[in-house]
Amino acid sequence: MQTIRIPHTDLDVSRLALGCMGLGGGWEANTALTADHERQAREFLDAAEEIGANFFDHANIYGRGRAEEVFGRVLREKPSLRDRIVIQSKCGIRWADDPPGTPQRFDFSGDHILESVDAILRRLGTDRLEILLLHRPDVLWQGEEIAEAFEKLRSSGRVRYFGVSNQNRFQMEYLQSFLSEPLVANQMEMSLLHHGFAEVGISFNQASPRYPDGWEGVMEYCRLNGVLPQAWSPLARGVLTGNLEGEPDNVRQAAGLVREYSRTHETTPEAILLAWLLKHPADIQPILGTSRPDRLRACVKALSVSLSREEWYSLFAAARGESMP
Ligand SMILES: NC(=O)c1ccc[n+]([C@@H]2O[C@H](COP(=O)([O-])OP(=O)(O)OC[C@H]3O[C@@H](n4cnc5c(N)ncnc54)[C@H](OP(=O)(O)O)[C@@H]3O)[C@@H](O)[C@H]2O)c1
């Protein structure tokens, strides 16, 4: 597997990262880990080694903590693995009833960040995270408080680098202005279907611009400042490569083209979807959401596909349901 050096760090990570949201049995509260969850996590980590992926994306909310816990159990079985992998997790989203009687909310308070990291490390059974991301912007955030929490985590060795998720350009700029070290990543939804990051680039000065609010300058900020853009849901959750029943025309057409290119490039549809993201010059890192070994093998083929400019724009036009302006 090809690797990339994350800017501003000494981390060499696989070009494709593996998302851990599918581990630990979903979102349900008050359920326990089972032997099946452990088997799934074991097979996932074995498949990761097989395809050469060393970068794992967690969040404290995945499986309500069970994703990190089951990952930690497998890590304890294979202690030598820890130094060969890079672990990223996130905090800042709080469920309702945490503690009882509270609403679902965002929380970037210093105390919550520190407590969350300690709980993450406990569940994973490790002494450090390579990267911590703030999950979704907290309207009530205070830059000074976040900077202080980050400094405590960095100086105690609990977290090496920091980044964000789902933040626009101004939010990144605001937070960065308080920090002594650069933000290293911004994780956002990006795929052939969720293509605001591309749409915004062709919308300026158009009679009827179609760009979704918030994307202005995000990719340019990342490129100028060495922030790694990470794509969540890069396979569009299987919509383009699975069952198309009930999907609108643009999705069917895009899926048809994905299939056609997978034949001409002698590869898999998943590879074409990921190659579309990989061609972007900001070096987008897809975070794959599947934990199935067969689908991971289908995805890794993306690294040997090079789409032409014409194929890239044809896929984009099909997905947006309109040719370029
Ligand atoms: N920062 C954020 O706010 C945020 C939000 C969401 C996710 N994430 C991260 O991003 C990662 C990826 O997100 P994601 O899981 O939404 O991304 P994804 O890779 O686009 O979708 C994966 C899901 O689609 C299913 N799928 C893929 N191909 C399929 C097909 N041909 N037919 C049927 N189902 C198919 C997979 O099922 P199988 O498991 O059966 O293959 C899996 O449930 C997560 O694990 C997490 O780490 C971050």
The ligand as an ORCA input file, in Angstrom:
! r2SCAN-3c Opt
* xyz 0 1
  N     -16.188     12.709     11.030
  C     -17.447     12.371     10.881
  O     -18.377     13.139     11.183
  C     -17.762     11.005     10.339
  C     -19.081     10.637     10.013
  C     -19.305      9.358      9.502
  C     -18.237      8.470      9.336
  N     -16.967      8.845      9.700
  C     -15.795      7.941      9.503
  O     -15.738      7.575      8.156
  C     -15.741      6.145      8.020
  C     -16.467      5.778      6.775
  O     -17.825      6.198      6.830
  P     -19.000      5.324      6.203
  O     -19.053      4.000      6.834
  O     -20.219      6.154      6.203
  O     -18.405      5.217      4.707
  P     -18.490      4.387      3.394
  O     -17.180      3.718      3.218
  O     -18.955      5.310      2.319
  O     -19.641      3.324      3.610
  C     -19.424      2.098      4.240
  C     -20.751      1.465      4.456
  O     -21.352      1.237      3.191
  C     -21.607     -0.157      3.047
  N     -21.321     -0.553      1.678
  C     -20.229     -0.250      0.944
  N     -20.323     -0.793     -0.290
  C     -21.496     -1.459     -0.325
  C     -22.189     -2.216     -1.329
  N     -21.661     -2.424     -2.555
  N     -23.398     -2.735     -1.023
  C     -23.921     -2.556      0.197
  N     -23.330     -1.852      1.210
  C     -22.131     -1.304      0.934
  C     -20.664     -0.848      4.007
  O     -21.211     -2.093      4.370
  P     -20.241     -3.336      4.722
  O     -19.668     -3.032      6.071
  O     -21.166     -4.481      4.680
  O     -19.175     -3.391      3.681
  C     -20.615      0.134      5.162
  O     -21.749     -0.022      6.007
  C     -16.381      5.645      9.328
  O     -15.991      4.331      9.661
  C     -15.849      6.645     10.321
  O     -14.542      6.283     10.707
  C     -16.728     10.094     10.179
*
